[in-house]
Amino acid sequence: MSRRTTYRTRTAYPARAPLILLPLLFLSWTTADYAEAQQSVMTNNCVSCHADLDDEDMSLPVAEWLRSAHRPADIYCQDCHGGNPATMVEDEAHDVEMDFVGLPDPYVVHEMCGECHQVQMENYVPSPHGLEGDFWPNCVDCHSNHEVIQPQASLISIPDNCEDCHEQVIMDDYIALTDRGLEPVAEFRRAAEEIRSAGVPVDQIVAQATLARDAYIEQASHVFVLERMVAVVDSLEQVYPGIRKEVETARTEVDTRRRFGWMFIGLFLVAAGVIWLYRRSLPDA
């Protein structure tokens, strides 16, 4: 089987998210999420029609989409497949004049995804996976097509895709490099949320973390060249100590405020006790 034939087969049946992630996806499924998803089923005819089809190949994409990162982002069927979601008549819904396409050609998948993910597309096209790799693997090979989930470094090594060309040691280096670049940003964001809840301003921390994340995305995301990624991550690691210092300063302020808070409560209780004792000592009227 030729590489192109293999590629087309994989594009038609893209790799799915590891099964271990499915329980996590279900655990995050709240009542509010479900109610909102049900509203989508009622208002989008692509969703409501396909959800009721007996053919699992045609109905399963709806269930996958409902669990995806595209659902809360309001990315619907017509945004990728075209067509008319306002009708229940199949010929009208699948009208080619409404830009309907059933299975997108592998060579244009990156252009479709790039309508929203422009930076990633611009980095991907000249990469070893883009023009150099004859556009394989493409977006859906790594991110799935309907059950698109938020990117995670742990999901980079996609079985039957990455392993065709790369040894595991290379994948381990790639994942470690991605963690070096992005994990500190996640750490700063988590710390900022904790500090914010204590009433200490964190806008500067969040802004710097956002700039670092944007720099990684623009310069290292989807370039698939370790040397370029190393250079970007090395430069970011020169910035991270400064952000980490600001986080520690903010945490110190949180601790200071808490200490003063407890001191105030202690003084209040002491004052209340003194007043109570004083009133007890007064002679009865």
C-alpha positions as CSV (number, residue, x, y, z in Angstrom):
1,M,0.0,0.0,0.0
2,S,1.4,3.4,-0.9
3,R,2.0,6.1,1.6
4,R,-0.7,8.3,0.0
5,T,-3.2,5.4,0.2
6,T,-2.3,4.8,3.8
7,Y,-2.7,8.5,4.5
8,R,-6.2,8.7,2.9
9,T,-7.3,5.7,4.9
10,R,-6.1,7.3,8.1
11,T,-7.8,10.5,7.3
12,A,-11.1,8.7,6.8
13,Y,-10.6,6.9,10.1
14,P,-8.5,9.3,12.2
15,A,-6.8,8.2,15.4
16,R,-9.0,8.7,18.4
17,A,-8.1,10.1,21.8
18,P,-6.6,7.5,24.1
19,L,-9.3,5.6,25.9
20,I,-7.9,6.7,29.3
21,L,-9.1,10.2,28.6
22,L,-12.7,9.3,28.0
23,P,-13.6,8.9,31.7
24,L,-12.2,12.4,32.3
25,L,-14.3,13.8,29.5
26,F,-17.4,12.3,31.0
27,L,-16.6,13.4,34.5
28,S,-16.4,17.0,33.2
29,W,-19.8,16.7,31.7
30,T,-22.0,18.8,34.0
31,T,-25.8,19.3,34.0
32,A,-25.4,22.7,32.5
33,D,-23.2,21.4,29.7
34,Y,-25.8,18.7,28.9
35,A,-28.7,21.2,28.8
36,E,-26.7,23.5,26.5
37,A,-25.8,20.6,24.3
38,Q,-29.4,19.5,24.1
39,Q,-30.3,23.0,23.0
40,S,-27.8,22.6,20.1
41,V,-29.5,19.4,19.1
42,M,-32.8,21.2,18.9
43,T,-31.6,24.3,17.0
44,N,-29.1,22.8,14.5
45,N,-30.6,20.4,12.0
46,C,-27.3,18.8,11.0
47,V,-27.0,17.7,14.7
48,S,-30.6,16.7,15.3
49,C,-30.9,14.8,12.0
50,H,-27.6,12.8,12.3
51,A,-28.2,12.1,16.0
52,D,-31.3,10.1,15.1
53,L,-29.8,8.1,12.2
54,D,-29.6,4.3,12.6
55,D,-26.3,4.2,10.7
56,E,-23.7,4.5,13.5
57,D,-21.1,5.9,11.1
58,M,-23.4,8.8,10.5
59,S,-24.7,9.3,14.1
60,L,-21.4,8.7,16.1
61,P,-19.9,12.1,14.9
62,V,-22.7,13.9,16.8
63,A,-21.8,12.1,20.1
64,E,-18.1,12.8,19.5
65,W,-18.7,16.4,18.7
66,L,-20.8,16.9,21.9
67,R,-17.7,15.9,23.9
68,S,-15.3,18.0,21.9
69,A,-13.6,21.3,22.4
70,H,-15.4,22.6,19.4
71,R,-18.9,22.3,21.0
72,P,-18.4,25.0,23.7
73,A,-16.6,27.1,21.1
74,D,-19.8,27.0,19.0
75,I,-18.1,25.3,16.0
76,Y,-20.8,23.3,14.3
77,C,-21.0,20.8,11.5
78,Q,-21.5,23.4,8.7
79,D,-18.4,25.3,9.8
80,C,-16.2,22.4,8.6
81,H,-18.5,20.5,6.2
82,G,-20.5,23.4,4.7
83,G,-24.2,22.8,3.8
84,N,-27.4,24.3,5.1
85,P,-28.2,23.6,8.8
86,A,-31.5,25.4,8.5
87,T,-33.3,22.6,6.7
88,M,-34.2,18.9,7.3
89,V,-34.4,18.1,3.6
90,E,-31.3,16.1,2.8
91,D,-30.7,17.4,-0.7
92,E,-31.0,21.0,0.5
93,A,-28.8,20.3,3.6
94,H,-26.2,18.7,1.4
95,D,-26.4,21.3,-1.3
96,V,-23.0,21.7,-3.0
97,E,-23.9,25.3,-3.8
98,M,-23.8,25.8,0.0
99,D,-20.2,24.5,-0.1
100,F,-21.2,21.1,1.3
101,V,-18.4,18.6,1.4
102,G,-18.8,15.1,3.0
103,L,-15.2,14.0,3.5
104,P,-12.7,16.9,3.1
105,D,-9.8,16.2,0.8
106,P,-6.6,15.5,2.9
107,Y,-4.8,18.2,1.0
108,V,-7.1,21.0,2.1
109,V,-7.8,19.9,5.7
110,H,-5.1,22.3,7.0
111,E,-6.8,25.2,5.1
112,M,-10.1,24.4,6.7
113,C,-8.7,24.2,10.2
114,G,-6.5,27.3,9.5
115,E,-9.6,29.5,9.1
116,C,-9.6,29.5,12.9
117,H,-6.1,28.3,13.7
118,Q,-4.2,30.5,11.4
119,V,-0.8,30.6,13.3
120,Q,-0.8,26.8,13.6
121,M,-1.5,26.4,9.9
122,E,1.2,28.9,8.9
123,N,3.7,27.0,11.0
124,Y,2.5,23.6,9.7
125,V,2.6,24.2,5.9
126,P,6.4,24.7,5.6
127,S,7.1,22.0,8.2
128,P,8.3,18.4,7.7
129,H,4.6,17.4,8.1
130,G,3.3,20.0,5.7
131,L,4.8,20.5,2.2
132,E,7.8,18.4,3.0
133,G,5.7,15.5,4.2
134,D,3.0,15.8,1.5
135,F,0.6,17.0,4.2
136,W,0.8,13.9,6.3
137,P,-0.1,13.7,9.0
138,N,-2.6,16.5,8.8
139,C,-4.8,18.1,11.5
140,V,-7.3,15.3,12.0
141,D,-4.6,12.6,12.1
142,C,-3.3,14.1,15.3
143,H,-6.3,16.0,16.8
144,S,-9.2,13.7,15.6
145,N,-12.0,15.1,13.4
146,H,-15.1,15.3,15.6
147,E,-14.0,14.5,19.1
148,V,-11.4,17.3,19.1
149,I,-9.9,17.8,22.6
150,Q,-7.7,20.4,24.1
151,P,-4.1,19.8,23.2
152,Q,-1.9,18.1,25.7
153,A,1.8,17.2,25.5
154,S,1.0,13.7,26.7
155,L,-1.1,13.1,23.5
156,I,1.7,14.0,21.1
157,S,2.8,10.5,20.4
158,I,-0.2,9.2,18.4
159,P,0.0,5.4,17.8
160,D,0.1,4.4,14.2
161,N,1.0,7.9,13.1
162,C,4.1,9.3,14.9
163,E,5.5,5.8,15.4
164,D,5.6,5.1,11.6
165,C,8.4,7.6,11.2
166,H,9.8,8.4,14.6
167,E,11.5,6.4,17.3
168,Q,10.1,6.6,20.8
169,V,13.2,8.4,22.1
170,I,12.5,11.2,19.6
171,M,8.9,11.5,20.8
172,D,10.0,11.5,24.4
173,D,12.4,14.4,23.6
174,Y,9.6,16.2,21.8
175,I,7.2,15.8,24.7
176,A,9.8,16.9,27.3
177,L,10.6,20.0,25.2
178,T,6.9,20.9,24.9
179,D,6.5,20.5,28.7
180,R,9.5,22.7,29.3
181,G,7.9,25.4,27.1
182,L,4.3,25.2,28.3
183,E,4.1,23.7,31.8
184,P,5.5,26.8,33.5
185,V,2.8,28.9,31.8
186,A,0.1,26.6,33.2
187,E,1.8,26.8,36.6
188,F,1.7,30.6,36.5
189,R,-1.9,30.6,35.5
190,R,-2.9,28.2,38.3
191,A,-1.0,30.3,40.8
192,A,-2.6,33.5,39.5
193,E,-6.1,32.1,40.1
194,E,-5.3,31.0,43.6
195,I,-3.8,34.4,44.4
196,R,-6.6,36.3,42.8
197,S,-9.1,34.5,45.1
198,A,-7.3,36.2,48.0
199,G,-7.8,39.6,46.6
200,V,-4.3,40.3,45.4
201,P,-4.0,41.8,41.8
202,V,-2.5,39.3,39.3
203,D,-3.1,41.1,36.0
204,Q,0.7,41.5,35.4
205,I,1.4,37.8,36.0
206,V,-1.5,36.8,33.7
207,A,-0.3,39.2,31.0
208,Q,3.3,37.9,31.1
209,A,2.2,34.3,31.1
210,T,-0.1,35.0,28.1
211,L,2.8,36.7,26.2
212,A,5.0,33.6,26.9
213,R,2.3,31.2,25.7
214,D,1.7,33.3,22.6
215,A,5.4,33.4,21.8
216,Y,5.6,29.6,22.1
217,I,2.5,29.1,19.8
218,E,3.8,31.6,17.2
219,Q,7.3,30.3,17.1
220,A,7.3,26.7,18.2
221,S,3.9,25.2,17.8
222,H,3.5,22.9,14.8
223,V,6.9,23.7,13.3
224,F,8.0,20.1,14.1
225,V,11.7,20.9,14.0
226,L,13.4,20.2,17.4
227,E,16.2,22.7,16.8
228,R,13.8,25.6,16.3
229,M,11.8,24.5,19.3
230,V,14.8,24.3,21.5
231,A,15.8,27.9,20.6
232,V,12.3,29.1,21.5
233,V,12.1,27.2,24.8
234,D,15.6,28.3,25.8
235,S,14.6,32.0,25.3
236,L,11.4,31.5,27.3
237,E,13.3,29.9,30.1
238,Q,15.2,33.2,30.4
239,V,11.8,34.9,31.0
240,Y,10.2,32.4,33.4
241,P,12.3,33.2,36.5
242,G,11.1,36.8,36.4
243,I,7.5,35.7,36.2
244,R,8.1,33.1,39.0
245,K,9.5,35.9,41.2
246,E,6.4,38.0,40.7
247,V,4.3,35.0,41.7
248,E,6.3,34.6,44.9
249,T,6.0,38.3,45.6
250,A,2.2,38.1,45.2
251,R,2.1,35.0,47.4
252,T,4.0,36.8,50.1
253,E,1.5,39.6,49.9
254,V,-1.3,37.0,50.3
255,D,0.4,35.6,53.4
256,T,0.9,39.1,54.8
257,R,-2.8,40.0,54.3
258,R,-3.8,36.7,56.0
259,R,-1.6,37.4,59.0
260,F,-3.0,40.9,59.4
261,G,-6.4,39.5,59.0
262,W,-5.9,37.0,61.8
263,M,-4.2,39.7,63.9
264,F,-7.3,41.9,63.4
265,I,-9.6,39.1,64.4
266,G,-7.5,38.3,67.4
267,L,-7.5,41.9,68.6
268,F,-11.2,42.2,68.0
269,L,-11.8,39.1,70.1
270,V,-9.5,40.4,72.9
271,A,-11.4,43.8,72.8
272,A,-14.7,42.0,72.9
273,G,-13.5,39.9,75.9
274,V,-12.3,43.0,77.7
275,I,-15.6,44.8,77.2
276,W,-17.5,41.8,78.3
277,L,-15.4,41.5,81.5
278,Y,-15.7,45.2,82.1
279,R,-19.5,45.0,81.9
280,R,-19.6,42.0,84.2
281,S,-17.6,44.0,86.7
282,L,-20.1,46.8,86.8
283,P,-22.4,46.8,89.8
284,D,-26.0,45.8,89.2
285,A,-28.3,48.7,88.7
